[in-house]
Amino acid sequence: MRSRPVDPAPVHLVVTLLLAVVGGLAAWAAFPGAVSAEGLWPTAVLAVALLALATHGVRARRGLAAGFVFGFAFMFPHLSWSGTYVGLLPWTALTVACTLFYAVLGAVLPRLQRARWRLAPLAVATGWVATEFARARVPFEGFPWGRLAFSQADAPTLGLAALGGSPAVTFGVGLAGGLLAAAVLALRRLPAPVGAARGVPRLRPAVLLVVAAAAVTWSGALVPRPTAAEDGTRHVAAVQGNTPEEGLEFNAERRAVLDNHAGATERLAREVAAGTARQPDLVLWPENSSDIDPYENPDAQAVIEQATRDIGVPVLVGAVLDGPGRFVSNTGLVVTPQDGIAGARDDDSRHYVKQRPAPFAEYMPYRSFFRHFSDKVDLITRDFVHGDHVGLLTMNGVEVGDVICFEVAFDDTVRQSVRAGAQFLVVQTNNATFGMSDEAPQQLAMSRLRAVESGRSVVQISTVGVSAIISPDGVAHDESSLFTPDVLTGDVVLRSTQTVATRVGALPEQVLTGLFVLLLLTARRGARRGPQDGPKAAARRSGAPVPA
């Protein structure tokens, strides 16, 4: 019977924390905009491996410290956009709230890695899935920004999204990272010096683990990403009208924002009439393209309806509507040349209210409590209501899945639209409040993952950029620049076949989280090796002769 390999001694506390810091920075570097426009996706695998090594063989409290340091080194730079115009305190508070999840992960990783050693990489991967499962749900309805999966838009692992959504991608990255950590630990178990005759056989486990990590990483490239136009194509125009200025006060000139989008649409209409541009089938405006309620303001209604009549096709408008009651509604409205805005408010096929408004940005939970820490809470003068129906809109005979800004980070919100019959997706967003930060490219990476996950074309349209037309294979076409007016035009394929990920829904995430719980409960208790557990005790465990 082969004995279980003897684990190497845990590293010194300083090395533990250093590994955690480097791991957190590696996670940050994997995302778009951090150190390159596209991000360095392989560093996500390295980040998982470094945290696993930092927490291997230590007690839970040191693992907790390592997880906290890792999370802060990752999330503080990753979420820098959140403090662009509101300062250090909200940015730090959001960072700490996210970091606590990684602290818990760090605390349980030592025990997870004491699972049967061949299962340790699997345990590490499920731990990451479970952490993101929790972070997408609590507190305040969750904040899934920064999932490992969202760093993989240019990676082969992206293909796994078609099988199990973002949890499958995170699992793939986590498993590769766990295998890489296991390879390093296998090297640490080698005796020193390694004889020439015995060295190659003893190196074999480490080499095989590295090969397995590479195989997991590239497995997603084998998953098909169909792009066939099952239901034909439609020519769309996505209007990025721009705002008068960056920052929180962009909507102080709400009429200027509306005029920018209406004016760009009317210019396109003139180009169509002159024969220099192709007639679109649909026109898409972004979130907040009309922060003036067209139902309450006849002038705004007239501007929107005139632009729609000029272009001659339905226009999806991102509007903020008064009500119900003390609330306001972040809404996607379908305006048609035939009947304008009339009737859209009471027709679910022409009217979608954002189901997941962003806490601390669109509504303020526990306002009186948080006012003690910052008067910025009163920048939100009225809370946005939560919508109560799926984002599926009919435009010129096409079923369009509407996703508004923050919602693109949530698996279930996007999946609902596709299951309801969406033939392509539009992500209406407004990035003006985050300036020239990394928030916009981070969001575009999410939209690219959603394209592969759902097997649908995705049009991300922003007031200020980054906007893009994304094909079902996750490739972004015709990306716009930040804070420039632009009109993106192109054909989007319409599809009706549902991917495996859409059909199975949340099941992969639930199964992997359940497996995490099982591995955690069944892992042997053990304790890190202390001074009394020296070479003799190690030899006894391995079955080798006890040294004199």
LOKEMAR-964485 format. One line per field, with one value per residue (C-alpha): residue number from 1; residue in three letters; x, y, z. Coordinates in steps of 0.25 Angstrom, whole numbers. Layout:
<rs>
n <- (NUM_...)
res <- (ALA_...)
x <- (X_...)
y <- (Y_...)
z <- (Z_...)
</rs>
This chain:
<rs>
n <- (1_2_3_4_5_6_7_8_9_10_11_12_13_14_15_16_17_18_19_20_21_22_23_24_25_26_27_28_29_30_31_32_33_34_35_36_37_38_39_40_41_42_43_44_45_46_47_48_49_50_51_52_53_54_55_56_57_58_59_60_61_62_63_64_65_66_67_68_69_70_71_72_73_74_75_76_77_78_79_80_81_82_83_84_85_86_87_88_89_90_91_92_93_94_95_96_97_98_99_100_101_102_103_104_105_106_107_108_109_110_111_112_113_114_115_116_117_118_119_120_121_122_123_124_125_126_127_128_129_130_131_132_133_134_135_136_137_138_139_140_141_142_143_144_145_146_147_148_149_150_151_152_153_154_155_156_157_158_159_160_161_162_163_164_165_166_167_168_169_170_171_172_173_174_175_176_177_178_179_180_181_182_183_184_185_186_187_188_189_190_191_192_193_194_195_196_197_198_199_200_201_202_203_204_205_206_207_208_209_210_211_212_213_214_215_216_217_218_219_220_221_222_223_224_225_226_227_228_229_230_231_232_233_234_235_236_237_238_239_240_241_242_243_244_245_246_247_248_249_250_251_252_253_254_255_256_257_258_259_260_261_262_263_264_265_266_267_268_269_270_271_272_273_274_275_276_277_278_279_280_281_282_283_284_285_286_287_288_289_290_291_292_293_294_295_296_297_298_299_300_301_302_303_304_305_306_307_308_309_310_311_312_313_314_315_316_317_318_319_320_321_322_323_324_325_326_327_328_329_330_331_332_333_334_335_336_337_338_339_340_341_342_343_344_345_346_347_348_349_350_351_352_353_354_355_356_357_358_359_360_361_362_363_364_365_366_367_368_369_370_371_372_373_374_375_376_377_378_379_380_381_382_383_384_385_386_387_388_389_390_391_392_393_394_395_396_397_398_399_400_401_402_403_404_405_406_407_408_409_410_411_412_413_414_415_416_417_418_419_420_421_422_423_424_425_426_427_428_429_430_431_432_433_434_435_436_437_438_439_440_441_442_443_444_445_446_447_448_449_450_451_452_453_454_455_456_457_458_459_460_461_462_463_464_465_466_467_468_469_470_471_472_473_474_475_476_477_478_479_480_481_482_483_484_485_486_487_488_489_490_491_492_493_494_495_496_497_498_499_500_501_502_503_504_505_506_507_508_509_510_511_512_513_514_515_516_517_518_519_520_521_522_523_524_525_526_527_528_529_530_531_532_533_534_535_536_537_538_539_540_541_542_543_544_545_546_547_548)
res <- (MET_ARG_SER_ARG_PRO_VAL_ASP_PRO_ALA_PRO_VAL_HIS_LEU_VAL_VAL_THR_LEU_LEU_LEU_ALA_VAL_VAL_GLY_GLY_LEU_ALA_ALA_TRP_ALA_ALA_PHE_PRO_GLY_ALA_VAL_SER_ALA_GLU_GLY_LEU_TRP_PRO_THR_ALA_VAL_LEU_ALA_VAL_ALA_LEU_LEU_ALA_LEU_ALA_THR_HIS_GLY_VAL_ARG_ALA_ARG_ARG_GLY_LEU_ALA_ALA_GLY_PHE_VAL_PHE_GLY_PHE_ALA_PHE_MET_PHE_PRO_HIS_LEU_SER_TRP_SER_GLY_THR_TYR_VAL_GLY_LEU_LEU_PRO_TRP_THR_ALA_LEU_THR_VAL_ALA_CYS_THR_LEU_PHE_TYR_ALA_VAL_LEU_GLY_ALA_VAL_LEU_PRO_ARG_LEU_GLN_ARG_ALA_ARG_TRP_ARG_LEU_ALA_PRO_LEU_ALA_VAL_ALA_THR_GLY_TRP_VAL_ALA_THR_GLU_PHE_ALA_ARG_ALA_ARG_VAL_PRO_PHE_GLU_GLY_PHE_PRO_TRP_GLY_ARG_LEU_ALA_PHE_SER_GLN_ALA_ASP_ALA_PRO_THR_LEU_GLY_LEU_ALA_ALA_LEU_GLY_GLY_SER_PRO_ALA_VAL_THR_PHE_GLY_VAL_GLY_LEU_ALA_GLY_GLY_LEU_LEU_ALA_ALA_ALA_VAL_LEU_ALA_LEU_ARG_ARG_LEU_PRO_ALA_PRO_VAL_GLY_ALA_ALA_ARG_GLY_VAL_PRO_ARG_LEU_ARG_PRO_ALA_VAL_LEU_LEU_VAL_VAL_ALA_ALA_ALA_ALA_VAL_THR_TRP_SER_GLY_ALA_LEU_VAL_PRO_ARG_PRO_THR_ALA_ALA_GLU_ASP_GLY_THR_ARG_HIS_VAL_ALA_ALA_VAL_GLN_GLY_ASN_THR_PRO_GLU_GLU_GLY_LEU_GLU_PHE_ASN_ALA_GLU_ARG_ARG_ALA_VAL_LEU_ASP_ASN_HIS_ALA_GLY_ALA_THR_GLU_ARG_LEU_ALA_ARG_GLU_VAL_ALA_ALA_GLY_THR_ALA_ARG_GLN_PRO_ASP_LEU_VAL_LEU_TRP_PRO_GLU_ASN_SER_SER_ASP_ILE_ASP_PRO_TYR_GLU_ASN_PRO_ASP_ALA_GLN_ALA_VAL_ILE_GLU_GLN_ALA_THR_ARG_ASP_ILE_GLY_VAL_PRO_VAL_LEU_VAL_GLY_ALA_VAL_LEU_ASP_GLY_PRO_GLY_ARG_PHE_VAL_SER_ASN_THR_GLY_LEU_VAL_VAL_THR_PRO_GLN_ASP_GLY_ILE_ALA_GLY_ALA_ARG_ASP_ASP_ASP_SER_ARG_HIS_TYR_VAL_LYS_GLN_ARG_PRO_ALA_PRO_PHE_ALA_GLU_TYR_MET_PRO_TYR_ARG_SER_PHE_PHE_ARG_HIS_PHE_SER_ASP_LYS_VAL_ASP_LEU_ILE_THR_ARG_ASP_PHE_VAL_HIS_GLY_ASP_HIS_VAL_GLY_LEU_LEU_THR_MET_ASN_GLY_VAL_GLU_VAL_GLY_ASP_VAL_ILE_CYS_PHE_GLU_VAL_ALA_PHE_ASP_ASP_THR_VAL_ARG_GLN_SER_VAL_ARG_ALA_GLY_ALA_GLN_PHE_LEU_VAL_VAL_GLN_THR_ASN_ASN_ALA_THR_PHE_GLY_MET_SER_ASP_GLU_ALA_PRO_GLN_GLN_LEU_ALA_MET_SER_ARG_LEU_ARG_ALA_VAL_GLU_SER_GLY_ARG_SER_VAL_VAL_GLN_ILE_SER_THR_VAL_GLY_VAL_SER_ALA_ILE_ILE_SER_PRO_ASP_GLY_VAL_ALA_HIS_ASP_GLU_SER_SER_LEU_PHE_THR_PRO_ASP_VAL_LEU_THR_GLY_ASP_VAL_VAL_LEU_ARG_SER_THR_GLN_THR_VAL_ALA_THR_ARG_VAL_GLY_ALA_LEU_PRO_GLU_GLN_VAL_LEU_THR_GLY_LEU_PHE_VAL_LEU_LEU_LEU_LEU_THR_ALA_ARG_ARG_GLY_ALA_ARG_ARG_GLY_PRO_GLN_ASP_GLY_PRO_LYS_ALA_ALA_ALA_ARG_ARG_SER_GLY_ALA_PRO_VAL_PRO_ALA)
x <- (0_6_6_1_12_17_13_25_25_17_25_29_18_25_26_11_7_16_10_-4_0_6_-6_-16_-8_-8_-23_-24_-15_-23_-35_-36_-29_-21_-7_-12_-25_-29_-23_-13_-23_-12_-9_-23_-18_-5_-14_-21_-8_-1_-13_-13_1_0_-10_-5_-2_-5_-15_-28_-25_-13_-21_-31_-20_-14_-28_-31_-17_-20_-34_-30_-18_-28_-40_-34_-28_-39_-50_-42_-53_-63_-56_-54_-63_-68_-54_-46_-56_-67_-56_-49_-62_-66_-52_-53_-67_-62_-49_-56_-61_-46_-43_-53_-47_-33_-38_-44_-33_-24_-35_-39_-25_-25_-35_-30_-17_-21_-34_-28_-28_-43_-45_-38_-46_-60_-55_-54_-68_-74_-68_-73_-87_-88_-82_-93_-104_-100_-100_-110_-114_-99_-87_-82_-72_-58_-62_-50_-59_-59_-44_-45_-51_-39_-35_-38_-46_-57_-62_-66_-77_-85_-86_-88_-88_-78_-77_-71_-61_-57_-56_-47_-38_-38_-35_-24_-18_-20_-13_-1_0_0_11_20_17_21_34_36_34_46_58_71_80_73_81_82_77_65_62_53_44_42_39_28_17_20_21_8_1_6_1_-12_-13_-10_-20_-31_-28_-29_-41_-50_-45_-51_-65_-73_-77_-88_-90_-100_-111_-123_-133_-127_-120_-124_-116_-115_-110_-105_-104_-94_-98_-88_-90_-86_-76_-71_-75_-86_-92_-93_-108_-109_-111_-121_-126_-113_-111_-124_-121_-108_-115_-126_-117_-108_-120_-125_-112_-112_-126_-121_-109_-119_-128_-115_-111_-98_-103_-111_-125_-124_-135_-134_-128_-122_-120_-112_-117_-119_-121_-133_-133_-145_-158_-164_-178_-177_-170_-176_-163_-155_-166_-166_-151_-151_-163_-157_-144_-151_-160_-148_-140_-153_-151_-153_-143_-140_-138_-132_-141_-143_-157_-164_-171_-177_-179_-167_-158_-152_-151_-138_-146_-144_-155_-158_-163_-168_-170_-185_-190_-178_-177_-192_-196_-181_-182_-194_-188_-178_-173_-169_-165_-155_-151_-137_-139_-126_-123_-109_-108_-101_-102_-117_-123_-118_-120_-120_-119_-119_-108_-99_-100_-92_-80_-82_-91_-90_-102_-111_-106_-117_-129_-139_-138_-139_-150_-147_-154_-163_-163_-152_-145_-151_-155_-161_-155_-159_-162_-150_-149_-139_-133_-131_-120_-118_-104_-101_-110_-100_-91_-103_-105_-119_-124_-117_-122_-136_-137_-131_-140_-152_-148_-138_-131_-120_-117_-114_-107_-111_-101_-96_-81_-81_-80_-67_-58_-47_-46_-45_-60_-64_-55_-58_-72_-70_-62_-75_-83_-74_-75_-90_-90_-83_-91_-104_-100_-106_-100_-99_-99_-93_-97_-93_-95_-80_-74_-69_-79_-78_-85_-81_-84_-88_-74_-70_-62_-65_-66_-65_-62_-64_-55_-58_-65_-67_-80_-81_-91_-88_-95_-94_-102_-106_-109_-122_-122_-132_-124_-121_-107_-105_-102_-116_-123_-116_-117_-111_-109_-94_-92_-101_-94_-80_-84_-90_-77_-69_-77_-75_-60_-59_-67_-60_-45_-37_-35_-20_-12_0_13_20_34_31_27_41_48_45_30_30_37_27_16_22_26_41_52_53_66_75)
y <- (0_14_23_38_48_55_70_80_89_102_115_126_136_147_138_134_149_152_141_146_160_156_147_158_167_155_154_169_168_158_168_178_191_187_186_184_188_173_168_157_145_135_142_138_124_129_136_124_116_126_127_112_112_123_115_101_94_106_109_115_129_130_126_137_147_142_143_157_162_155_161_175_174_170_178_191_194_186_195_208_213_213_225_233_244_240_239_229_225_218_212_206_202_194_188_183_177_169_165_159_148_145_145_134_126_128_122_110_107_100_90_88_85_74_67_54_60_56_64_77_84_81_86_99_101_98_108_119_116_116_129_135_129_136_149_150_149_156_167_176_166_163_169_159_169_163_149_141_137_152_152_142_149_146_133_119_116_126_114_107_118_111_99_104_120_128_118_108_118_121_106_104_115_110_96_100_108_97_88_98_99_84_83_93_85_72_79_83_69_64_60_69_66_59_48_47_33_36_51_48_38_48_60_52_56_71_70_63_73_85_77_75_90_94_84_89_103_100_91_102_104_90_95_100_114_114_127_123_132_123_133_143_156_170_183_191_205_207_222_227_241_245_254_269_265_254_251_251_264_258_258_273_276_265_272_272_257_255_264_258_244_250_258_246_238_249_251_236_237_248_239_228_237_242_227_228_219_207_207_200_191_195_207_205_217_214_215_230_235_242_245_254_246_247_243_256_265_268_274_262_253_262_261_245_243_253_245_232_237_242_229_221_209_206_212_206_218_217_226_230_230_237_226_218_226_232_224_226_215_212_207_202_208_203_216_213_222_219_221_228_226_224_211_206_209_198_188_179_176_190_194_188_193_189_178_180_194_196_198_211_216_215_213_215_204_208_223_229_219_221_236_236_232_240_251_245_237_249_249_239_247_237_222_214_203_188_184_172_165_159_168_163_174_173_182_181_166_163_158_166_163_176_176_190_193_186_174_169_164_154_141_139_153_150_136_139_148_137_126_135_136_147_145_155_163_178_184_198_205_219_220_235_234_227_236_229_218_203_201_201_191_182_183_180_167_163_165_157_145_146_145_131_127_130_127_141_154_165_180_188_202_213_228_230_217_206_202_190_179_165_153_140_135_146_155_170_177_192_197_211_220_227_241_242_242_230_222_207_200_185_172_164_149_145_131_123_110_110_107_96_107_114_100_96_109_110_95_95_106_99_85_91_99_86_79_90_87_72_73_83_74_62_67_62_72_71_83_89_82_88_87_73_68_67_57_45_47_50_37_29_35_31_17_20_16_25_33_30)
z <- (0_-4_7_7_3_15_14_15_27_25_21_31_34_26_14_16_15_4_-4_-1_-5_-19_-21_-19_-29_-39_-38_-40_-52_-59_-61_-73_-71_-59_-65_-80_-88_-88_-75_-73_-71_-67_-55_-49_-49_-42_-32_-28_-27_-18_-8_-7_-4_6_13_12_25_34_45_41_48_39_27_31_31_18_11_16_11_-2_-3_0_-10_-20_-18_-14_-28_-35_-29_-30_-40_-28_-22_-34_-30_-16_-9_-1_9_1_-8_5_11_-2_-2_12_10_-2_5_17_7_3_18_21_9_14_27_21_11_21_25_10_6_17_9_3_-4_-18_-16_-11_-24_-25_-11_-15_-27_-20_-9_-20_-26_-12_-8_-21_-19_-5_-10_-21_-11_2_7_1_-11_-13_-21_-31_-37_-38_-40_-46_-58_-62_-64_-75_-87_-95_-89_-94_-81_-86_-94_-81_-79_-90_-81_-67_-67_-59_-48_-58_-63_-48_-45_-57_-53_-38_-42_-51_-39_-29_-38_-40_-25_-23_-33_-25_-12_-19_-23_-8_-4_-12_-4_-5_-11_-23_-28_-43_-44_-35_-39_-51_-45_-33_-42_-49_-40_-41_-56_-58_-49_-57_-70_-63_-60_-74_-79_-70_-75_-89_-88_-91_-105_-108_-105_-118_-119_-130_-137_-148_-150_-147_-148_-158_-155_-152_-154_-142_-138_-124_-121_-111_-110_-99_-87_-85_-74_-66_-52_-42_-48_-62_-61_-57_-71_-74_-86_-92_-91_-97_-108_-111_-113_-121_-130_-133_-137_-146_-152_-155_-161_-171_-175_-178_-186_-194_-196_-189_-177_-177_-171_-157_-153_-138_-131_-117_-107_-93_-79_-75_-89_-84_-69_-72_-71_-84_-78_-69_-79_-92_-98_-95_-101_-113_-115_-114_-123_-134_-134_-135_-146_-154_-153_-156_-147_-132_-122_-109_-99_-85_-77_-62_-59_-47_-38_-33_-21_-15_-24_-38_-48_-57_-69_-84_-92_-107_-115_-128_-140_-141_-127_-120_-105_-103_-97_-94_-79_-78_-88_-82_-96_-98_-84_-74_-60_-55_-45_-38_-35_-29_-14_-10_-24_-28_-14_0_10_24_20_34_39_27_28_41_32_20_15_1_4_1_-13_-15_-13_-17_-17_-30_-29_-32_-45_-44_-58_-67_-77_-90_-100_-114_-125_-140_-138_-130_-116_-109_-95_-88_-77_-70_-65_-51_-55_-65_-53_-48_-55_-52_-58_-71_-72_-69_-82_-90_-85_-87_-102_-104_-118_-115_-102_-100_-88_-86_-77_-72_-69_-67_-52_-53_-62_-69_-60_-62_-59_-74_-79_-67_-70_-85_-81_-73_-86_-94_-84_-85_-100_-99_-87_-94_-109_-112_-119_-108_-111_-100_-101_-92_-91_-91_-95_-95_-105_-114_-123_-118_-126_-119_-118_-109_-119_-117_-130_-133_-119_-116_-108_-95_-95_-109_-117_-126_-134_-135_-146_-150_-152_-140_-142_-136_-129_-121_-117_-102_-98_-87_-77_-80_-78_-66_-59_-45_-44_-46_-36_-26_-28_-27_-14_-8_-12_-5_8_7_5_17_26_22_22_34_45_47_51_45_48_60_66_72_58_52_43_52_52_37_35_43_35_22_26_24_34_46_46_58)
</rs>
